């Protein structure tokens, strides 16, 4: 029996409070830091996207109207070697 490509992955929801007409994406180690791959959808006052991520440690940032930023609600950050920080999430 073939193993599902989603085996060992968990749903992770990324949320960012921003104005309705703001364009928001999420990029990180889980998508090769592609700033246009995953756009968050605006709903009920929040931009949101749910991804299936493999178990492990992932670094990420939001891109809001072309500006990279950390997740203000994430308590875990790490230096990224570019003079700024990345948000960190651990998927178990």
C-alpha atoms as a printed R data frame, in Angstrom:
   type eleno elety resid chain resno       x      y      z
1  ATOM     1    CA   UNK     A     1   0.000  0.000  0.000
2  ATOM     2    CA   UNK     A     2   1.394  3.410 -0.988
3  ATOM     3    CA   UNK     A     3   2.047  5.931  1.750
4  ATOM     4    CA   UNK     A     4   0.008  9.134  1.553
5  ATOM     5    CA   UNK     A     5   2.029 12.275  0.701
6  ATOM     6    CA   UNK     A     6   0.348 13.888  3.719
7  ATOM     7    CA   UNK     A     7   1.544 11.206  6.166
8  ATOM     8    CA   UNK     A     8   3.517 12.737  9.011
9  ATOM     9    CA   UNK     A     9   2.167 16.208  8.288
10 ATOM    10    CA   UNK     A    10   0.035 18.432 10.494
11 ATOM    11    CA   UNK     A    11  -2.359 21.276  9.784
12 ATOM    12    CA   UNK     A    12  -0.875 24.635 10.741
13 ATOM    13    CA   UNK     A    13  -2.913 27.825 10.469
14 ATOM    14    CA   UNK     A    14  -1.101 31.103  9.957
15 ATOM    15    CA   UNK     A    15  -2.996 34.266 10.915
16 ATOM    16    CA   UNK     A    16  -2.179 37.946 10.631
17 ATOM    17    CA   UNK     A    17  -4.325 40.913 11.603
18 ATOM    18    CA   UNK     A    18  -4.152 43.448  8.758
19 ATOM    19    CA   UNK     A    19  -6.518 45.682  6.809
20 ATOM    20    CA   UNK     A    20  -8.880 43.935  4.400
21 ATOM    21    CA   UNK     A    21  -7.230 45.283  1.251
22 ATOM    22    CA   UNK     A    22  -3.714 44.260  2.375
23 ATOM    23    CA   UNK     A    23  -2.066 41.527  0.318
24 ATOM    24    CA   UNK     A    24  -0.581 38.956  2.725
25 ATOM    25    CA   UNK     A    25   1.537 35.873  1.952
26 ATOM    26    CA   UNK     A    26   3.479 33.441  4.128
27 ATOM    27    CA   UNK     A    27   6.894 32.084  3.148
28 ATOM    28    CA   UNK     A    28   9.376 29.912  4.975
29 ATOM    29    CA   UNK     A    29  11.591 26.888  5.044
30 ATOM    30    CA   UNK     A    30   8.521 24.787  4.177
31 ATOM    31    CA   UNK     A    31   8.097 26.380  0.713
32 ATOM    32    CA   UNK     A    32  11.616 27.439 -0.249
33 ATOM    33    CA   UNK     A    33  10.933 30.995  0.976
34 ATOM    34    CA   UNK     A    34   8.708 31.609 -2.063
35 ATOM    35    CA   UNK     A    35   7.067 34.997 -1.316
36 ATOM    36    CA   UNK     A    36   4.161 34.474 -3.734
37 ATOM    37    CA   UNK     A    37   3.307 30.790 -3.252
38 ATOM    38    CA   UNK     A    38   0.786 30.954 -0.400
39 ATOM    39    CA   UNK     A    39  -1.562 33.898 -0.145
40 ATOM    40    CA   UNK     A    40  -3.588 34.304  3.018
41 ATOM    41    CA   UNK     A    41  -7.320 34.879  2.630
42 ATOM    42    CA   UNK     A    42  -9.126 37.656  4.467
43 ATOM    43    CA   UNK     A    43 -12.016 36.507  6.618
44 ATOM    44    CA   UNK     A    44 -13.649 37.924  9.724
45 ATOM    45    CA   UNK     A    45 -11.001 40.602 10.257
46 ATOM    46    CA   UNK     A    46  -7.984 38.307  9.855
47 ATOM    47    CA   UNK     A    47  -5.818 37.085  6.974
48 ATOM    48    CA   UNK     A    48  -5.482 33.306  7.268
49 ATOM    49    CA   UNK     A    49  -4.067 30.228  5.540
50 ATOM    50    CA   UNK     A    50  -3.866 26.597  6.646
51 ATOM    51    CA   UNK     A    51  -0.956 24.500  5.395
52 ATOM    52    CA   UNK     A    52   0.005 20.856  5.854
53 ATOM    53    CA   UNK     A    53   3.538 20.976  7.247
54 ATOM    54    CA   UNK     A    54   5.901 18.111  7.980
55 ATOM    55    CA   UNK     A    55   6.927 17.510 11.561
56 ATOM    56    CA   UNK     A    56   9.927 19.515 12.649
57 ATOM    57    CA   UNK     A    57  11.166 23.071 13.093
58 ATOM    58    CA   UNK     A    58  10.176 25.656 10.487
59 ATOM    59    CA   UNK     A    59  11.174 29.292 10.074
60 ATOM    60    CA   UNK     A    60   8.799 31.714  8.352
61 ATOM    61    CA   UNK     A    61   7.801 35.296  7.697
62 ATOM    62    CA   UNK     A    62   4.742 37.132  6.438
63 ATOM    63    CA   UNK     A    63   4.945 39.321  3.366
64 ATOM    64    CA   UNK     A    64   2.463 42.209  3.625
65 ATOM    65    CA   UNK     A    65   2.175 44.379  0.541
66 ATOM    66    CA   UNK     A    66   5.689 43.294 -0.422
67 ATOM    67    CA   UNK     A    67   7.284 43.932  2.999
68 ATOM    68    CA   UNK     A    68   8.742 40.958  4.898
69 ATOM    69    CA   UNK     A    69   7.843 40.839  8.606
70 ATOM    70    CA   UNK     A    70   7.936 38.456 11.524
71 ATOM    71    CA   UNK     A    71   4.737 37.072 13.021
72 ATOM    72    CA   UNK     A    72   3.919 39.536 15.836
73 ATOM    73    CA   UNK     A    73   1.994 36.815 17.705
74 ATOM    74    CA   UNK     A    74   4.769 34.212 17.548
75 ATOM    75    CA   UNK     A    75   6.948 34.198 20.696
76 ATOM    76    CA   UNK     A    76   9.820 32.258 19.106
77 ATOM    77    CA   UNK     A    77  12.198 34.075 16.737
78 ATOM    78    CA   UNK     A    78  15.684 33.379 15.440
79 ATOM    79    CA   UNK     A    79  18.322 35.495 13.637
80 ATOM    80    CA   UNK     A    80  18.277 34.766  9.911
81 ATOM    81    CA   UNK     A    81  21.755 35.831  8.799
82 ATOM    82    CA   UNK     A    82  20.323 38.789  6.868
83 ATOM    83    CA   UNK     A    83  20.288 41.152  9.812
84 ATOM    84    CA   UNK     A    84  16.700 40.470 10.852
85 ATOM    85    CA   UNK     A    85  14.639 37.748 12.511
86 ATOM    86    CA   UNK     A    86  12.478 34.836 11.368
87 ATOM    87    CA   UNK     A    87   9.510 33.475 13.278
88 ATOM    88    CA   UNK     A    88   9.831 29.831 14.340
89 ATOM    89    CA   UNK     A    89   7.189 27.122 14.655
90 ATOM    90    CA   UNK     A    90   7.739 23.527 15.734
91 ATOM    91    CA   UNK     A    91   5.285 20.992 14.306
92 ATOM    92    CA   UNK     A    92   4.950 17.834 16.412
